[in-house]
Structures are given as structure tokens and as C-alpha cells.
């Protein structure tokens, strides 16, 4: 595999390839030559898109481990982060998720109020932890809703 610069699309593609078994495995899966697949990790202005998004989509649909480095790359460049949110063990009803949202958001709000009143380091740290927990449960709720709509 070619050496790639961290944070580049070539690096994301290389990580995608490694996740699913390397250049040879990808070439076999896509029905392409090893050299064509390897080209996707080369910086080349004659063909800056590498192997192309359509091939990467096919890989990601075949094996979700390939999608993770690509999602991380695009999330970074969109000013965000990628965090997988639903595992098979975490699938619950939307009603149950609502209860978790209410609990975690209430705890976050209480911690923020306490931190605002005291401005003590411990209370500020606690507020941040509670906010993170509330964000996580809200993101999972969003993923649940998207899954129910059939888009996730």
C-alpha cells in the first residue's frame, strides 16, 4: 500500500482498503485490477478522484468497516465528527428512547444550572459530562428515527 498523508482522501481510501483486507481484496470485490485499486491512494492531479466515489460506495455497502474512514474524512471536512451510534444491542423502541432522552437532558440541564450558580471546576466538569451524555442519547434517538424512515 502506498504511503499516504494523514487527513487526506488518499489516506481515508487506504484505511478503507485496510479495513476490508487490502488492495487485493478490494480489487477482487470490485472486479478491478490491483493497479487500478492502488491508484485510488495516489495523489495525482490527472485523476484527483482516485478510483471514484461509486466504487467506494459499493465497498461501503458490501462491508460497513469501509464506510467508517470515509465518513470520518467527510465529517472532518464538514466541521464535525463521525461517531457510529447504533449497535445491534442498542436497538430499542422509540418510546424507550424518549425516556432516555428526557432523563439525560434533565440531568444535563440540572448540572448546567448548578455549574452556572457556583462556577466551581467540579460542577463545570460535571455539566460537561452530563451534556456529553445528553448529546449521545439525542444522536442515538436521531439515528433511531432515521432508521425507522429507512434512510440509515
Buried (B, 14 or more C-beta within 10 A) or exposed (E): EBEBEEEEBBBBBBBBBBBBBBBEBBBEBBEBEEEBBBBBBBEEEEEEEBBEEEBBEBBBEBBEBBBBBBBBBEEEEEEEEBEEBBEEEEEEEEEEBEEBBEEBBEBBBEBBEBBEEEEEEEBBEBBBEBBEBBBBBBBBBEBBEEBEEEEE
